[in-house]
């Protein structure tokens, strides 16, 4: 549609005509008025000033603009607090012919959540001239038309409102017709030509008139149409309606075919000139013609389309009655139909702000969605109430009329319920009420609120020593009920239990928790490991838990026996002289050997290597004692014996020593005086039994002490750690191979149980010296991490010189 007078918009500079401010505890309403067609960026109002707040506070409150429409006509500069026009505003496009036009937007701020409702009235400017449907209008009027006859002209249309819309019509000067402007109930005006002077076709067959439509703008705008009137001969009486207008009332849900009104018109003419036909005037809109229909014979107007109170509350139908004369004569009347509202519209739920993802740690009262509801019905039928299920951790808060906020009502837990379908039900107050349901899908976003947990509180692993590097010991596994934060990472902690960092023994795959050996393990060096394993999730901050993997190293036969007595350089022989008259059974010497292994791998056996000649000596298989097996001859040459010591491992390992036995010449002496060791006596025979009883007693006392110390450690609390090591026969934090063997004293014929200090190849000389002094000690140490006062020692001393008469004594 062409728009003249655009220059007139310069009068509508960006200005605020009026505003009103309504403040409440949780919301406020502000009203502005601006003219239409303002340029982008035009000033609407200062929201910071009108709210009485500081611009900086307004910006810090995270101001957001919420609009009920799809278009964003306004924007807010949070730095200045100024509301500006962001899109072209055409009042006629937005509101049509409505006398008042408003645009609504909402401002929302956080901390606390408050809403401000902005109502902007769009004022009309005279940017549209009146327009006739056609530039030319043709009328055919019978020359005998009576004075005062009216001939309606299709009116001009002006989309502006108020004084800017169509106000009046002007008719060009003429002798026969006058102009009458008829006002309709909706405020519209349409012109009628009124015959003021009789027509005479013979005098003048055609009349040319100009009709001008003018609005009330400043300056006014107008348009013209040319009216051509043809004067005809024929029928000299026109139909006459019973009344000039009719009225009716219908409910909006009236079914099709409902009778609206029955019209009646009469014509005094006879024959075809008095035969009347009814029709809807061409002045009626196309939409109205789709709703109502008239029977041309009976004049009954019936409903043929859907009535909608929300679209129109009143319909004005223009009806014409024509006779069948030639020329045809006609008469017009109007029918005003009022529509009564019924509750035929369910409420509408509009989400003006909604986030489908919500953090599971959101506190109660967190705003999830802002909901706008409306009902196109009127009165009580247009009032809406909303609610959600009370079984859900959500609730609705009514901010003001037609707006609700969906809030969390309690704490959320994604691991319990990860997804909600929140049904918002909106019901009106009609009878019966209508309702509508909207489902809001809300997914809870994970936060790291669950620490990973191991499947077992502790693990136990048995592994043989000398294992290949990279051997798999065990796979620890943990689970985390979180989602994105549940990516786990495993690591080994340094527990400080060994002198060497635990990481030099083991490593762990941080992704799957598999523990591997970094180097071969040595039972004689370390028998037990406690490997603390930590698992962390991927949260920020990360959560973790720990477990302990107890690694027990199993002994293998990887140490050959070591002969500690007699001690001779490698490749040399040990020389021993005995009396020439030594009788069978005479104890020549005793081989003492130790094995760094344990268990059956340390069980030793002694034997003579086979020779080509028969030797007059024998070796006790278990004790290592070399005795005379048969009578000796004084002339015998020295005998060379090779004694082999073999352990019981698989495969068996061995060591050997060469003993050269020579006979003393002319030596007939008392054996008990010629030997370094006294001859065995019945009292020495029971020494082994005594020592075994002592060992059992010591073990029993050690177990009791271990239990007491462990109980004290546990009672002191877990923060101080586990009992690190219980060791018999060694001091210090690292495990050392403890060796126990059976041996004979030189004068005994029974095995004596001797305790030997921790053995290593570098301490062989010390071991021999200890054996020769026949003085042995054992240390029982119990170490408990972080408890220095629990580091106690018990010293066991056995003196061979006293062993024949006394049990080992406990010294503290």
PyMOL commands that set and color helices and strands:
alter all, ss='L'
color gray80, all
select helices_A, chain A and resi 6-11+47-51+55-60+91-95+162-164+271-274+286-291+379-382+484-486+502-504+599-602+671-674+682-685+687-716+718-720+761-773+788-790+800-803
alter helices_A, ss='H'
color red, helices_A
select strands_A, chain A and resi 21-23+27-35+43-46+64-67+74-77+82-85+102-109+114-123+136-142+150-152+166-171+177-183+189-195+206-215+222-232+240-241+245-251+259-262+265-266+276-280+292-294+300-303+314-323+330-340+348-354+357-359+367-374+384-387+394-400+403-408+419-428+435-445+453-454+458-464+472-475+478-479+489-492+506-508+514-517+528-536+544-554+562-565+573-579+587-590+592-594+604-608+617-619+625-628+639-647+654-664+723-728+739-743+752-756+775-784+792-799+809-811
alter strands_A, ss='S'
color yellow, strands_A
deselect
rebuild
show_as cartoon
